[in-house]
Amino acid sequence: MDMEQKIAAAHEQFDKVIRSQLARVERMAEQKDFIDYDKLDKLTIGVCGGDGIGPVITKESARVLEYLLDDEVKSGKVEFKVIDGLTIEHRAEVGKAIPDDVLEELKQCPVILKGPTTTPRAGDPWPNIESANVAMRKELDLFANVRPVKVPEKGIDWTFYRENTEGAYALGSQGVHVTDDLSVDFTVTTTEGTERIARLAYEYAHKAKKGKVSIITKANVVKTTDGKFLKLCQEIGKEYPDIVTDDWYIDITTAKLIDEKRRRDFKVFILPNLYGDIITDEAAEFQGGVGTAGSANIGKRYAMFEAIHGSAPRMVAEGRDKYADPCSMLRATVMLLSHIGRQEKADLLEQALDICMFKEKKLVITGRDNGATCREFGDYVMETIKALQEQK
């Protein structure tokens, strides 16, 4: 293939990308309001373990969740649906990020508790399939990734609203190798996609009385897509006169998060996809690491809650999966309960986790046999919940 043919092939790929994104814009514009969980006769919560340590920590989190929702499960108001098949082995076998049968099962569950999944990388024995997380966010249109980080003694009370379906990740598997010397990837920013994540963040800041929203981009260099993101978020911010809006570049933001004086000023963040992924891992370190942080992936029809760390296949290979730390998944469970309107139970679980993780620490998770097992820690959390209930 000569150079002109290679350029023509790249043009053809770019044409496909543009048309698919324009079609997505039309679908977004047709979407209705958010689902009202109170109007459902029965709320189905999907429990999808993923792979690696995912099934262990997800099962334990589901056990705690079922304990908290026991009355509603018994009355038929809530049901749990276990969804298998999202392992790397099965995904590799069918050659899809999410097998068709698994996707259909997921679509039957407005709310999903999901364990970590393995994404193949160069040198792995698996085919180069797309991230299951990225695919799920696109298929279910989970446009908002919400990650809270709180460390009161350090003055940290942050909530990150990361756009989840656009930016650099949305088309990460659709780049073009134009020649052996030139590869091109795509990043995407749309009006509808940006406005809905911005509005969700500002609504949260308004209702929670946070008072400040910071927009994080690199708009001084990435002028087209990041520039559009910044401008649209600023326009939404004008609708909320009770909230102070400022904007920061991603590089200086990562520095200011470790500035003991300045970091106290941050409250709510809005970020494009890639920046949000990176900076929330940094933020989680203040709280004790990625193993202590959960996240929510919110759309209008579906919501998925997960740990922010990976599947830790090495722990499984070494037979240590039963010692995996469930705290990140349990933090995600707090967010799940809050999202479906069970705020009292969300607060109860969060209080119990604070006691178990930071105050009493009767059991400690080390990831090895010199610490508690995942199930033992789950028992500890439920015992603490029961004790808190008896105090009331």
C-alpha positions in Angstrom: 0.0 0.0 0.0 1.5 3.3 -1.1 1.4 6.6 1.0 -1.8 7.9 -0.7 -3.6 4.7 -0.1 -2.6 4.8 3.6 -3.9 8.4 3.9 -7.1 7.4 2.2 -7.6 4.5 4.6 -7.0 6.9 7.5 -9.6 9.3 6.1 -12.1 6.4 5.9 -11.5 5.5 9.5 -11.9 9.1 10.6 -15.2 9.3 8.6 -16.5 6.3 10.5 -15.6 7.9 13.8 -17.2 11.2 13.0 -20.4 9.6 11.8 -20.7 7.3 14.9 -20.2 10.3 17.2 -22.8 12.4 15.4 -25.2 9.5 15.8 -24.4 9.3 19.5 -25.1 13.0 19.9 -28.6 12.4 18.4 -29.2 9.6 20.9 -28.1 11.7 23.8 -30.5 14.5 22.8 -33.4 12.0 22.8 -32.8 10.8 26.3 -35.5 11.3 28.9 -35.2 12.2 32.6 -33.4 10.2 35.2 -35.1 7.0 36.4 -37.2 7.3 39.6 -36.5 4.3 41.8 -39.4 5.0 44.1 -41.8 4.4 41.1 -40.4 0.9 40.5 -42.5 -2.1 41.7 -39.2 -3.9 42.3 -35.7 -2.7 42.2 -33.3 -5.2 40.7 -29.7 -4.8 41.8 -27.2 -6.7 39.6 -24.1 -8.2 41.3 -21.3 -8.7 38.7 -18.1 -10.0 40.2 -15.8 -9.4 37.3 -12.5 -11.3 37.6 -9.3 -11.5 39.7 -10.2 -10.5 43.2 -13.4 -9.0 41.9 -15.8 -11.9 42.8 -14.4 -12.1 46.3 -14.8 -8.4 47.2 -18.1 -8.0 45.3 -19.6 -11.0 47.0 -18.7 -9.6 50.4 -20.1 -6.1 49.6 -23.3 -7.7 48.3 -23.6 -9.6 51.5 -23.3 -6.4 53.6 -25.8 -4.7 51.2 -28.3 -7.5 51.5 -28.0 -7.3 55.3 -28.8 -3.6 55.2 -31.8 -4.1 52.8 -33.0 -7.3 54.4 -36.5 -6.0 55.1 -37.0 -4.8 51.5 -35.7 -8.0 50.1 -38.1 -10.0 52.2 -41.0 -7.8 51.2 -40.1 -8.2 47.5 -39.3 -4.5 47.0 -35.6 -5.3 46.2 -34.0 -8.3 44.5 -30.5 -9.2 43.8 -29.4 -10.8 40.4 -26.0 -12.4 40.2 -24.4 -11.9 36.8 -21.4 -14.1 35.8 -19.5 -14.1 32.6 -17.5 -10.9 32.8 -14.2 -12.8 33.4 -11.3 -12.1 31.1 -11.4 -15.8 30.0 -14.9 -15.5 28.8 -14.5 -12.1 27.2 -11.4 -13.3 25.4 -13.2 -16.5 24.2 -16.0 -14.5 22.5 -13.7 -11.6 21.5 -15.9 -8.9 23.1 -15.4 -6.4 26.0 -18.8 -7.5 27.2 -20.3 -10.7 25.9 -23.8 -10.2 24.4 -25.6 -12.5 26.9 -23.9 -10.7 29.8 -24.9 -7.3 28.4 -28.5 -8.3 28.2 -28.5 -9.4 31.8 -26.9 -6.1 32.8 -29.6 -4.2 31.0 -32.2 -5.9 33.2 -30.7 -4.2 36.3 -31.1 -0.4 36.8 -28.5 -0.6 39.5 -25.3 -2.7 39.3 -22.6 -3.5 41.9 -19.5 -4.5 39.8 -16.2 -5.9 40.7 -12.9 -5.0 38.9 -12.2 -6.5 35.5 -8.9 -7.2 33.7 -8.0 -5.1 30.6 -5.4 -6.7 28.4 -2.2 -4.9 27.7 0.8 -5.5 25.5 2.5 -8.8 26.5 -0.6 -10.3 28.2 -1.8 -13.7 26.9 -5.2 -12.2 26.0 -6.4 -10.6 22.8 -6.5 -6.8 22.6 -10.2 -6.4 23.5 -11.6 -3.1 24.8 -11.9 -2.4 28.6 -15.1 -3.8 30.0 -15.5 -0.7 32.1 -15.2 1.6 29.1 -17.6 -0.6 27.1 -20.2 -0.7 29.9 -20.1 3.1 30.3 -20.8 3.5 26.6 -23.4 0.7 26.3 -25.4 1.9 29.4 -24.5 5.6 28.8 -23.0 6.0 32.3 -21.8 9.5 31.6 -20.8 10.6 35.1 -18.0 9.0 37.2 -18.4 10.3 40.7 -15.6 9.7 43.3 -15.6 11.3 46.8 -12.5 11.6 48.9 -12.8 12.7 52.5 -10.0 13.1 55.1 -11.4 15.5 57.7 -8.2 15.9 59.8 -6.4 17.1 56.6 -9.3 19.4 55.6 -10.0 17.3 52.5 -13.7 17.0 51.4 -13.6 16.5 47.6 -16.1 15.2 45.1 -14.9 14.5 41.5 -17.3 14.5 38.6 -15.4 12.9 35.8 -17.0 12.8 32.3 -17.2 9.1 31.5 -18.1 8.6 27.9 -16.0 11.1 25.9 -12.5 12.6 26.0 -9.5 10.4 25.2 -11.0 7.1 26.4 -14.2 7.1 24.3 -12.4 6.2 21.1 -9.3 4.6 22.6 -9.6 1.4 20.5 -10.4 3.3 17.2 -7.2 5.1 16.5 -5.4 4.8 13.3 -1.9 3.5 12.5 -1.4 5.6 9.4 2.1 4.4 8.7 4.8 2.6 10.7 5.9 6.0 11.8 2.6 7.7 12.5 -0.3 6.7 14.8 -3.3 9.0 15.6 -5.9 8.7 18.3 -9.0 10.7 18.8 -10.5 12.7 21.7 -14.1 13.8 21.7 -16.0 16.7 23.3 -19.7 17.2 22.6 -22.1 19.9 23.8 -24.7 17.5 25.2 -22.1 15.4 26.8 -20.4 18.3 28.6 -23.5 20.1 29.6 -25.0 17.0 31.3 -21.9 16.3 33.4 -21.5 19.9 34.3 -25.2 20.2 35.4 -25.0 17.1 37.5 -21.9 18.5 39.3 -23.5 21.9 39.9 -26.7 20.3 41.1 -24.8 18.3 43.6 -22.8 21.3 44.8 -26.0 23.3 45.1 -27.9 20.7 47.1 -25.0 19.7 49.3 -24.1 23.4 49.9 -20.5 22.9 48.8 -20.2 26.5 47.5 -17.5 25.9 45.0 -16.9 24.1 41.7 -13.5 23.8 40.0 -13.3 23.0 36.2 -10.1 21.1 35.3 -8.7 21.1 31.8 -5.6 21.8 29.7 -7.5 24.3 27.6 -4.4 26.6 27.1 -2.9 23.8 25.0 -5.7 21.5 24.0 -7.7 24.4 22.7 -10.5 22.8 20.7 -11.8 20.0 22.9 -10.7 21.1 26.3 -11.5 24.7 25.4 -15.1 23.7 24.5 -15.4 21.7 27.7 -14.2 24.7 29.8 -16.5 27.2 28.1 -19.6 25.0 28.3 -19.0 24.3 32.0 -18.6 28.0 32.7 -21.9 28.7 31.0 -23.7 26.1 33.2 -22.0 27.6 36.2 -23.7 31.0 35.5 -27.0 29.4 36.3 -25.9 28.8 39.9 -25.1 32.2 41.5 -24.7 30.6 44.9 -21.6 28.7 43.7 -18.2 30.1 43.1 -16.7 28.7 39.8 -13.0 28.7 39.1 -10.8 26.8 36.6 -7.4 25.1 36.8 -5.1 23.3 34.4 -4.6 19.7 35.2 -0.9 19.9 35.8 -1.0 22.6 38.4 -4.1 20.9 40.0 -2.1 17.8 40.7 0.5 19.9 42.5 -2.1 21.9 44.5 -3.7 18.8 45.8 -0.6 18.2 47.9 -0.4 21.9 49.0 -1.7 21.7 52.6 -3.2 25.2 52.5 -4.6 25.4 49.0 -6.1 21.9 48.9 -8.7 22.9 51.5 -10.2 25.3 49.0 -11.2 22.6 46.6 -14.7 21.1 46.9 -16.3 19.8 43.7 -14.3 19.1 40.5 -15.5 18.7 36.9 -13.0 17.0 34.6 -12.8 15.4 31.2 -12.3 11.6 31.2 -8.5 11.1 31.2 -7.7 13.8 33.7 -10.4 12.6 36.0 -9.0 9.0 35.9 -5.5 10.1 36.8 -6.2 12.7 39.5 -8.8 10.7 41.4 -6.1 8.0 42.0 -3.8 10.6 43.4 -6.6 12.0 45.6 -7.4 8.5 46.9 -3.9 8.2 48.3 -4.7 10.9 50.9 -7.6 8.6 52.1 -5.4 5.5 52.4 -5.0 4.4 48.7 -7.1 3.2 45.9 -8.2 0.3 48.0 -10.2 2.6 50.2 -12.1 4.5 47.5 -15.3 3.6 45.6 -16.9 5.2 42.6 -20.3 5.7 41.0 -21.0 5.6 37.3 -24.3 7.4 36.8 -26.5 7.6 33.7 -30.2 8.4 33.3 -31.4 4.8 33.1 -28.6 2.9 34.8 -26.1 3.3 37.6 -23.0 1.2 38.3 -20.9 1.2 41.4 -17.4 -0.2 41.6 -14.0 -0.1 43.3 -11.5 2.2 41.6 -8.6 -0.3 41.7 -7.8 -3.2 39.4 -8.4 -6.9 39.5 -5.1 -7.9 41.2 -4.5 -11.1 39.3 -1.2 -11.7 41.1 -3.2 -12.1 44.4 -5.3 -14.8 42.8 -2.2 -16.5 41.3 -0.6 -16.5 44.8 -3.7 -17.8 46.5 -4.3 -14.6 48.4 -7.6 -13.6 47.0 -9.5 -14.4 50.2 -7.4 -11.8 51.9 -8.4 -9.0 49.4 -9.6 -5.7 50.9 -13.3 -5.1 50.3 -13.2 -1.5 51.6 -13.3 0.1 48.1 -16.3 -1.9 47.1 -18.0 -1.2 50.5 -17.4 2.6 49.9 -19.0 2.1 46.5 -21.9 0.4 48.3 -22.4 3.5 50.4 -22.8 5.5 47.2 -25.2 2.9 45.8 -27.4 3.2 48.9 -27.4 7.0 48.7 -28.2 6.9 44.9 -31.3 4.8 45.4 -32.6 7.0 48.1 -31.6 4.9 51.2 -29.6 7.7 52.7 -30.0 6.7 56.4 -28.6 3.2 55.5 -25.8 4.8 53.4 -24.9 7.0 56.4 -25.0 4.0 58.7 -22.6 2.0 56.5 -20.3 4.9 56.1 -20.1 5.4 59.8 -19.4 1.7 60.3 -16.6 1.8 57.8 -15.0 4.8 59.4 -15.0 2.9 62.7 -13.7 -0.3 61.2 -11.1 1.3 59.0 -9.8 4.3 61.0 -11.0 4.4 64.6 -11.3 0.9 66.2 -9.4 -1.1 63.7 -10.0 -4.4 65.5 -9.3 -6.2 62.3 -6.7 -5.1 59.7 -6.6 -6.2 56.0 -3.0 -6.7 54.8 -3.7 -8.8 51.7 -1.9 -11.7 53.3 -2.4 -14.3 55.9 -1.1 -12.0 58.7 -4.3 -10.0 58.3 -8.0 -10.5 58.2 -9.8 -12.3 55.4 -12.3 -10.4 53.2 -15.2 -12.3 54.8 -13.9 -11.7 58.4 -13.8 -8.0 57.6 -17.4 -8.1 56.2 -18.5 -9.7 59.5 -16.8 -7.0 61.4 -18.6 -4.3 59.4 -22.0 -5.9 59.9 -21.3 -6.4 63.7 -20.5 -2.7 63.8 -23.6 -1.7 61.9 -25.7 -3.8 64.4 -24.0 -2.1 67.4 -24.7 1.4 65.9 -28.4 0.4 65.4 -28.7 -0.7 69.0 -27.3 2.6 70.2 -30.2 4.5 68.6 
